[in-house]
Amino acid sequence: MLLQRHVVEFVFNGSSSCTSYRRLKHKKNITDKETIMTFTGRPPKDASHIEEVKHMIETFPHPNLDNVVHQQNTGGTVPVDSDIWEKLSDFRSLTDEQQRETREFLLMRFSIEDLQLAWDQYFVQKGEIPNCLQYRIFINNWRAEMMRTIEKKDDEIYHERDEQQLLHSQLELVNHIYNGQLRRVHDLEQDNNFLRDNVHQLENEVEQKSEDINRIRDITEVQGRHVYQLRRTITQKDRQICDQCSQLRDLEDTKGEYGSVIKRQKLMIKEKKDKIRHKVLQLMNK
C-alpha cells in the first residue's frame, strides 16, 4: 500500500482531513513560489501564475520503475528520475554491491512516490542533499511517522465517525420530537380553527339574539304603551260603571219610594172603591 495513496484517501475523509488538505495545499503554494523564485530570480506575477506552474508540475507524466512513461499516470509529485538513489551524495562512491543493496532496499520497501515525498521532506527539513545512510534512516523514520500519523488520523476518523453516528442518532431523536411537536402544533391549529369557527358561529348567534331582543324590546314597548292605554280605558270604564251603579242604586231607592207611594195610593183607591160599593149596595137596598 502506498503511503501517498493513504494520505490522499485520508484527505477526503472528515473535517479533520480537510484541515490537513488545506495545510498541504498551502505548503504546495509556498513550494511553487520558491520554485519560481529559484528558476527565474523573480517573484510570481500573481495567483494565476502560481496555479499555472502548479498545474504544469502536477500533470507532468511521471516515470515508472522501468523508465517507461505512462501518460495516464499523472499528478501527485514533482516529476523526477526513477533512479532517485543516484541523487544521494555518496551513491557513486559506493561499491557495486552497496549500490545494488541500496537500490533493492529502497525499491523493495518503498514506492517511487514515497521515495520522492521523503526526498522532498528531507530537503525541506535539512536544506541539503542526504547521503545513503542519512536517507535510509530518514525515510524509515518518515514512514514510521507517517504510519503513526495515519493511525492517529484513522483513530480520529473513527472517533469522529462515532461522534457523527451519535449526533445522527440525536438528530433523528430531535427530528422525531420535532415531527411530534409539529403534528401537535398542526392538531392544535386545527382545534384552534374549529374553536374559531364555533366562536364565529356563537358571535353570529349572539348578534341574532341581540337583534331578536331589540325587536322584542320594541314590541314590548309598543305593547306596554297599549297596555297602559288599556289600563287607563279600563279605569275610566270602572269609574263609569261605578257611577252607573250609584245611579242604579239611586234609581232603586227612588223606585222603592215610588212603590210605597203606589201601594198607599192603591190602598186608598181600594178603600174608596169599598166605600163606593158599600154605598151602592145601601142605595140598592133602599
Phi, psi and chi 1 to 4 in degrees:
 res  aa     phi    psi   chi1   chi2   chi3   chi4
   1 MET       -  134.7 -176.5 -178.3  -65.2      -
   2 LEU   -83.7  136.8  -60.0  179.0      -      -
   3 LEU   -64.7  -38.1  -67.7  177.4      -      -
   4 GLN   -62.3  -39.6 -175.9 -175.5   12.6      -
   5 ARG   -64.8  -36.5 -171.4  170.8  -58.5  166.3
   6 HIS   -58.8  -46.6  -87.9  -67.4      -      -
   7 VAL   -63.9  -42.7  174.1      -      -      -
   8 VAL   -63.0  -42.5  171.7      -      -      -
   9 GLU   -64.4  -36.5  -69.8  176.1   -7.5      -
  10 PHE   -68.7  -33.5  168.7   72.8      -      -
  11 VAL   -57.8  -34.1  163.5      -      -      -
  12 PHE   -95.9   16.4  -65.6   97.5      -      -
  13 ASN  -119.3  109.5  -71.1  -47.6      -      -
  14 GLY    85.3  164.1      -      -      -      -
  15 SER   -70.4  -32.6   58.5      -      -      -
  16 SER   -65.8  -32.5   59.9      -      -      -
  17 SER   -68.7  -34.6  -58.6      -      -      -
  18 CYS   -60.9  -36.5  -66.6      -      -      -
  19 THR   -63.2  -44.1  -56.3      -      -      -
  20 SER   -63.1  -39.6  -60.6      -      -      -
  21 TYR   -64.3  -42.2  174.1   75.4      -      -
  22 ARG   -64.7  -38.0  -71.3 -166.5  -63.6  -91.7
  23 ARG   -64.4  -41.8 -170.0  179.1  -62.2  117.7
  24 LEU   -65.8  -41.2  178.9   60.2      -      -
  25 LYS   -62.9  -41.1 -176.5  177.0  179.0 -179.0
  26 HIS   -63.8  -39.5  178.4   68.2      -      -
  27 LYS   -64.6  -40.1 -177.9  178.9  177.7 -179.1
  28 LYS   -62.3  -41.2  -76.6 -175.5  177.7 -178.5
  29 ASN   -60.9  -42.3  -70.8  -24.8      -      -
  30 ILE   -63.3  -42.6  -65.4  175.8      -      -
  31 THR   -62.6  -41.0  -56.9      -      -      -
  32 ASP   -63.4  -41.1  -67.2  -24.6      -      -
  33 LYS   -61.4  -44.9  -69.2  179.8 -177.5  178.7
  34 GLU   -63.9  -37.8  -66.5  175.8  -10.4      -
  35 THR   -62.7  -45.8  -58.8      -      -      -
  36 ILE   -61.6  -43.5  -65.5  172.2      -      -
  37 MET   -63.2  -39.4  -76.2  -70.5  -63.5      -
  38 THR   -66.3  -43.1  -59.3      -      -      -
  39 PHE   -86.1  -25.9  -77.2   91.6      -      -
  40 THR  -112.1  -21.0   64.5      -      -      -
  41 GLY    76.5    6.9      -      -      -      -
  42 ARG  -130.9  151.3  -61.7  178.4 -177.5  178.3
  43 PRO   -72.1  158.4   25.6  -34.0      -      -
  44 PRO   -62.1  150.8   20.5  -30.7      -      -
  45 LYS   -68.3  -48.6  179.4  179.9  178.7 -179.4
  46 ASP  -161.5 -173.2   50.6   23.5      -      -
  47 ALA   -65.6  -33.3      -      -      -      -
  48 SER   -64.2  -37.5  -61.7      -      -      -
  49 HIS   -60.5  -44.2 -173.8 -168.7      -      -
  50 ILE   -65.2  -42.8  -62.3  173.7      -      -
  51 GLU   -64.4  -37.3  -70.6  -63.0  -34.0      -
  52 GLU   -65.6  -42.8  -70.2  175.3   -1.4      -
  53 VAL   -65.5  -43.4  172.2      -      -      -
  54 LYS   -62.8  -41.3 -176.9  171.0   66.5  172.9
  55 HIS   -63.3  -41.8  177.2   74.2      -      -
  56 MET   -63.0  -40.3  179.9 -177.5   64.0      -
  57 ILE   -70.2  -45.6  -66.1  173.2      -      -
  58 GLU   -69.4  -28.5  -69.7  178.4  -15.3      -
  59 THR   -96.8    3.3   57.9      -      -      -
  60 PHE   -70.4  133.1 -167.8   86.5      -      -
  61 PRO   -56.2  133.3  -22.4   32.9      -      -
  62 HIS   -99.4  126.9 -162.2  -66.3      -      -
  63 PRO   -72.3  146.0   25.8  -33.4      -      -
  64 ASN   -91.6 -175.1  -69.8  -27.3      -      -
  65 LEU   -64.1  -32.1  -67.1  178.4      -      -
  66 ASP   -86.8   12.8   55.7   -0.6      -      -
  67 ASN    63.4   18.7  -68.1  -34.6      -      -
  68 VAL   -99.3  127.8  176.4      -      -      -
  69 VAL   -85.3  124.3  175.7      -      -      -
  70 HIS  -103.4  115.7  -65.6  -76.0      -      -
  71 GLN   -64.3  -29.1  -62.9  -64.3  -27.5      -
  72 GLN   -77.6  -17.2   73.1  -85.1   13.0      -
  73 ASN   -91.2   94.0 -174.2   12.5      -      -
  74 THR  -129.8  163.3   60.2      -      -      -
  75 GLY    84.6  163.7      -      -      -      -
  76 GLY   109.9  -56.4      -      -      -      -
  77 THR  -135.9  168.3   62.0      -      -      -
  78 VAL   -69.5  127.9  177.5      -      -      -
  79 PRO   -63.7  132.3   22.5  -31.9      -      -
  80 VAL  -139.6  169.6  -64.7      -      -      -
  81 ASP   -66.6  147.6  -65.2  -24.6      -      -
  82 SER   -65.3  -26.9   60.4      -      -      -
  83 ASP   -83.0   64.6  -61.3  -22.3      -      -
  84 ILE   -67.4  -25.7 -167.8  171.7      -      -
  85 TRP   -64.0  -23.5   45.9   83.7      -      -
  86 GLU   -70.1  -15.0  -67.5 -175.2   -3.4      -
  87 LYS   -82.5  -11.2  -68.8 -172.8  174.4 -175.1
  88 LEU   -64.5  141.4  -60.6  172.5      -      -
  89 SER   -62.3  -31.1   60.7      -      -      -
  90 ASP  -113.9   15.5   60.5  -13.8      -      -
  91 PHE   -64.3  -42.8 -177.5   77.3      -      -
  92 ARG   -70.9  -16.5  -63.6 -175.5 -178.0  -81.8
  93 SER   -88.8   -4.6   62.3      -      -      -
  94 LEU   -80.3  161.5  -60.6  176.9      -      -
  95 THR   -74.5  165.6   63.7      -      -      -
  96 ASP   -59.7  -39.1  -67.2  -18.1      -      -
  97 GLU   -64.9  -41.8  179.3   64.1   21.3      -
  98 GLN   -67.0  -38.9  -70.5  174.7  -25.8      -
  99 GLN   -64.1  -43.5  -70.7 -179.5    0.2      -
 100 ARG   -62.2  -44.2 -176.6 -175.2   62.1   79.3
 101 GLU   -63.4  -38.6 -168.1  -85.9  -26.7      -
 102 THR   -65.8  -46.3  -60.1      -      -      -
 103 ARG   -59.7  -46.4  -75.4 -165.0  -61.5  -91.4
 104 GLU   -63.8  -40.3  -69.8  180.0   -4.8      -
 105 PHE   -58.2  -46.6  173.7   82.3      -      -
 106 LEU   -72.3  -42.6  -64.6  176.2      -      -
 107 LEU   -74.3  -32.2  -67.5  176.4      -      -
 108 MET   -76.2  -25.3  -66.7  -63.9  -66.8      -
 109 ARG  -106.8  -21.2  -70.8  171.3  172.3   79.3
 110 PHE  -136.3  152.4  -54.3   99.0      -      -
 111 SER   -86.2  166.0   66.9      -      -      -
 112 ILE   -60.6  -39.3  -66.3  -62.8      -      -
 113 GLU   -61.3  -43.2  -70.8   85.2   -6.7      -
 114 ASP   -67.8  -38.4  -69.3  -17.3      -      -
 115 LEU   -60.2  -42.1  -67.9  173.9      -      -
 116 GLN   -69.5  -41.5 -178.4   59.9   51.0      -
 117 LEU   -62.0  -43.9  -73.0  172.8      -      -
 118 ALA   -64.2  -40.0      -      -      -      -
 119 TRP   -60.8  -47.9  176.4  -86.8      -      -
 120 ASP   -61.2  -42.7  -64.6  -19.4      -      -
 121 GLN   -65.1  -40.2 -170.2   65.8   26.0      -
 122 TYR   -61.7  -44.2 -174.3   93.8      -      -
 123 PHE   -66.0  -36.5 -169.3   80.3      -      -
 124 VAL   -65.6  -41.3  170.0      -      -      -
 125 GLN   -77.5  -43.8  -66.5 -176.9    8.1      -
 126 LYS   -95.1  -30.3  -53.3  -65.9 -175.4  178.4
 127 GLY    73.8   23.2      -      -      -      -
 128 GLU  -151.7  165.8   60.0 -178.1    8.6      -
 129 ILE   -85.5  129.5  -63.4  175.5      -      -
 130 PRO   -81.7  161.9   31.3  -35.4      -      -
 131 ASN   -91.5 -179.3   57.5   34.6      -      -
 132 CYS   -61.1  -46.7  -67.4      -      -      -
 133 LEU   -64.6  -45.4  179.0   60.8      -      -
 134 GLN   -60.6  -42.0  -70.6  173.5  -24.5      -
 135 TYR   -68.9  -40.5 -174.4   69.2      -      -
 136 ARG   -64.7  -43.5  -69.8  175.5   65.3  163.6
 137 ILE   -63.5  -43.4  -65.3  173.2      -      -
 138 PHE   -65.9  -44.4  179.2   82.2      -      -
 139 ILE   -69.9  -31.5 -164.4  170.4      -      -
 140 ASN   -64.3  -47.6  -81.2  -36.5      -      -
 141 ASN   -65.7  -37.7  -66.9  -25.8      -      -
 142 TRP   -63.5  -45.1  173.9   81.7      -      -
 143 ARG   -65.0  -40.4 -177.5  170.3   66.0  174.2
 144 ALA   -62.0  -42.3      -      -      -      -
 145 GLU   -65.6  -40.1 -178.4   63.5   26.2      -
 146 MET   -63.1  -40.7  -72.1  -66.1  -66.2      -
 147 MET   -64.1  -42.6  -67.0  -59.4  -63.6      -
 148 ARG   -63.2  -40.4  -74.5 -166.9  -64.1  -89.6
 149 THR   -63.6  -43.4  -59.0      -      -      -
 150 ILE   -64.5  -42.7  -68.8  173.6      -      -
 151 GLU   -62.4  -41.1  -69.6  176.5   -2.8      -
 152 LYS   -64.1  -42.6 -179.6  179.5  178.8 -178.3
 153 LYS   -67.4  -37.3  -64.3  -58.2 -178.6 -178.2
 154 ASP   -60.7  -43.5  -73.5  -19.4      -      -
 155 ASP   -61.7  -41.3  -68.1  -20.6      -      -
 156 GLU   -63.6  -38.9  -68.4  177.5   -3.9      -
 157 ILE   -65.0  -45.4  -70.0  173.1      -      -
 158 TYR   -61.4  -42.6  -69.0  141.1      -      -
 159 HIS   -63.4  -42.9  178.7   67.7      -      -
 160 GLU   -66.5  -35.9 -176.6  176.2   -6.0      -
 161 ARG   -64.6  -40.5 -172.9  173.6  -58.7  164.3
 162 ASP   -63.1  -41.3  -67.8  -21.2      -      -
 163 GLU   -64.3  -39.4  -71.1 -176.7  -11.3      -
 164 GLN   -64.7  -40.6  -72.1  178.4   -7.4      -
 165 GLN   -62.9  -41.6  -69.3  177.7   -6.8      -
 166 LEU   -62.8  -45.4  176.8   60.5      -      -
 167 LEU   -63.4  -36.8  -68.9  174.6      -      -
 168 HIS   -63.9  -42.3 -177.5   70.7      -      -
 169 SER   -63.6  -43.3  -61.1      -      -      -
 170 GLN   -63.8  -37.9  -66.9  176.2  -11.9      -
 171 LEU   -64.7  -40.8 -179.8   61.0      -      -
 172 GLU   -62.3  -41.1  -72.2 -177.2  -12.3      -
 173 LEU   -63.1  -44.6  176.8   60.7      -      -
 174 VAL   -62.5  -41.2  170.8      -      -      -
 175 ASN   -63.7  -39.4  -73.8  -26.8      -      -
 176 HIS   -62.8  -46.1  177.5   71.0      -      -
 177 ILE   -63.5  -42.6  -64.0  174.0      -      -
 178 TYR   -62.8  -44.2  171.8   76.5      -      -
 179 ASN   -63.0  -39.4  -68.4  -29.7      -      -
 180 GLY   -62.1  -45.3      -      -      -      -
 181 GLN   -63.9  -37.2  -66.4  -65.5  -29.3      -
 182 LEU   -64.3  -43.3 -167.3   62.8      -      -
 183 ARG   -63.6  -39.9  -71.6 -168.5  -64.2  -89.2
 184 ARG   -61.6  -42.6  176.9   59.8  177.5  166.6
 185 VAL   -63.2  -40.5  169.4      -      -      -
 186 HIS   -62.1  -43.5  179.8   69.4      -      -
 187 ASP   -62.7  -42.3  -66.3  -20.3      -      -
 188 LEU   -64.3  -38.0  -69.3  175.3      -      -
 189 GLU   -64.1  -40.9  -72.6  178.6  -11.7      -
 190 GLN   -63.4  -44.0  -71.3 -176.6  -21.4      -
 191 ASP   -60.4  -41.2  -66.0  -18.9      -      -
 192 ASN   -63.8  -42.0 -170.3   28.1      -      -
 193 ASN   -63.6  -41.5  -67.5  -27.8      -      -
 194 PHE   -61.7  -45.4  177.1   74.4      -      -
 195 LEU   -65.5  -37.5  -67.8  175.0      -      -
 196 ARG   -63.2  -41.0 -172.6 -179.1  -67.8  111.7
 197 ASP   -63.6  -41.1  -66.7  -22.0      -      -
 198 ASN   -63.6  -42.7  -72.0  -20.1      -      -
 199 VAL   -61.7  -42.8  169.3      -      -      -
 200 HIS   -61.7  -41.7 -177.1   67.0      -      -
 201 GLN   -64.2  -43.4 -177.6  178.5   -0.9      -
 202 LEU   -64.0  -37.9  -69.9  174.2      -      -
 203 GLU   -63.0  -40.6  -72.4  176.9  -12.0      -
 204 ASN   -64.0  -42.0  -68.0  -25.9      -      -
 205 GLU   -64.2  -41.8  -68.2  178.7   -2.1      -
 206 VAL   -62.4  -41.9  168.7      -      -      -
 207 GLU   -62.8  -41.9 -176.1  176.8   -2.1      -
 208 GLN   -64.3  -42.8 -176.3   64.9   37.5      -
 209 LYS   -62.4  -39.6  -65.9  -65.6 -176.4 -177.7
 210 SER   -63.0  -41.6  178.4      -      -      -
 211 GLU   -63.4  -41.7  -68.3  177.3   -2.3      -
 212 ASP   -62.3  -42.2  -66.3  -19.2      -      -
 213 ILE   -62.9  -42.4  -69.3  172.8      -      -
 214 ASN   -63.6  -40.6  -68.8  -28.3      -      -
 215 ARG   -65.4  -42.6 -175.8  169.7   58.8 -104.2
 216 ILE   -64.7  -37.5  -67.3  172.6      -      -
 217 ARG   -63.4  -41.2 -176.3 -179.8  -68.3  112.3
 218 ASP   -63.4  -45.2  -65.6  -22.1      -      -
 219 ILE   -62.0  -40.8  -65.5  173.4      -      -
 220 THR   -63.5  -39.1  -57.4      -      -      -
 221 GLU   -64.4  -42.2  -71.1  179.4   -3.5      -
 222 VAL   -64.0  -46.2  173.0      -      -      -
 223 GLN   -63.9  -35.3  -69.2  178.1  -11.5      -
 224 GLY   -63.2  -42.8      -      -      -      -
 225 ARG   -64.3  -39.5  -71.2 -166.6  -65.6  -90.4
 226 HIS   -64.9  -43.1 -178.2   64.3      -      -
 227 VAL   -62.3  -41.6  169.2      -      -      -
 228 TYR   -60.8  -41.6  176.1   73.9      -      -
 229 GLN   -65.6  -39.7 -173.2   65.9   32.7      -
 230 LEU   -63.8  -40.5  -72.0  175.4      -      -
 231 ARG   -62.0  -40.8  -74.1  179.2  177.3  175.6
 232 ARG   -63.9  -41.9  -69.5 -173.9   60.3 -174.4
 233 THR   -64.2  -42.3  -57.4      -      -      -
 234 ILE   -62.6  -40.9  -68.5  170.3      -      -
 235 THR   -62.1  -43.5  -58.2      -      -      -
 236 GLN   -62.9  -41.9  -67.8  175.5   -3.2      -
 237 LYS   -63.7  -40.4  -66.8  -64.6 -177.2 -178.1
 238 ASP   -59.8  -43.0  -72.0  -20.0      -      -
 239 ARG   -62.8  -43.8  -69.4  176.6 -179.7  174.3
 240 GLN   -61.0  -42.3  -68.9  177.0    0.3      -
 241 ILE   -62.6  -41.5  -68.7  170.5      -      -
 242 CYS   -61.2  -41.4  -70.4      -      -      -
 243 ASP   -65.2  -41.8  -66.2  -21.7      -      -
 244 GLN   -65.9  -38.1  -71.0  177.4   -2.4      -
 245 CYS   -62.1  -41.1  -71.3      -      -      -
 246 SER   -62.8  -42.0  -62.1      -      -      -
 247 GLN   -63.8  -39.6  -68.5  176.5    2.0      -
 248 LEU   -62.9  -43.1  -72.3  174.2      -      -
 249 ARG   -61.8  -40.5  -75.7 -166.7  -64.2  -89.0
 250 ASP   -62.7  -41.0  -67.0  -21.3      -      -
 251 LEU   -65.0  -40.4  -70.6  173.3      -      -
 252 GLU   -63.0  -41.9  -72.4  179.1   -7.3      -
 253 ASP   -61.7  -42.3  -67.4  -19.5      -      -
 254 THR   -65.7  -40.0  -57.0      -      -      -
 255 LYS   -61.6  -39.6 -179.2 -179.9  177.9 -179.0
 256 GLY   -63.8  -40.9      -      -      -      -
 257 GLU   -64.2  -44.8  -68.6  177.3   -3.9      -
 258 TYR   -62.3  -35.5  -74.0  151.7      -      -
 259 GLY   -62.9  -43.5      -      -      -      -
 260 SER   -62.7  -40.3  -61.5      -      -      -
 261 VAL   -66.4  -42.1  171.5      -      -      -
 262 ILE   -63.5  -41.6  -69.5  170.1      -      -
 263 LYS   -60.7  -43.3  -74.6 -179.9  178.9 -179.5
 264 ARG   -64.7  -41.3  -73.1 -165.2  -61.6  -90.4
 265 GLN   -66.1  -39.9  -72.0  178.9   -7.2      -
 266 LYS   -61.4  -39.9  -75.8 -179.5  177.7 -178.9
 267 LEU   -64.6  -39.9  -70.5  173.2      -      -
 268 MET   -66.9  -42.2  -70.8  176.5   62.1      -
 269 ILE   -63.7  -39.2  -68.7  169.9      -      -
 270 LYS   -65.6  -41.7 -176.9  178.5 -179.0 -178.2
 271 GLU   -63.2  -39.3  -72.1  177.3   -4.8      -
 272 LYS   -68.1  -38.2  -72.4 -179.7  177.8 -178.5
 273 LYS   -62.9  -41.1  -75.9 -179.0  176.3 -178.6
 274 ASP   -64.9  -40.9  -70.1  -24.6      -      -
 275 LYS   -64.6  -41.0  -73.1  179.2  178.6 -179.0
 276 ILE   -67.5  -42.6  -67.5  170.7      -      -
 277 ARG   -62.6  -40.1 -173.7  179.2  -64.2  112.6
 278 HIS   -64.0  -39.4 -178.7   68.5      -      -
 279 LYS   -68.5  -39.0  -74.5  179.3  177.4 -178.5
 280 VAL   -63.6  -40.6  169.7      -      -      -
 281 LEU   -66.2  -38.6  -70.1  174.9      -      -
 282 GLN   -66.1  -39.5  -75.1  178.1   -2.9      -
 283 LEU   -68.2  -37.2  -70.9  174.7      -      -
 284 MET   -68.4  -29.1  -69.6  176.7   64.8      -
 285 ASN   -75.9  -28.6  -70.7  -33.1      -      -
 286 LYS   -76.2      -  -70.9  179.5  171.5 -178.7
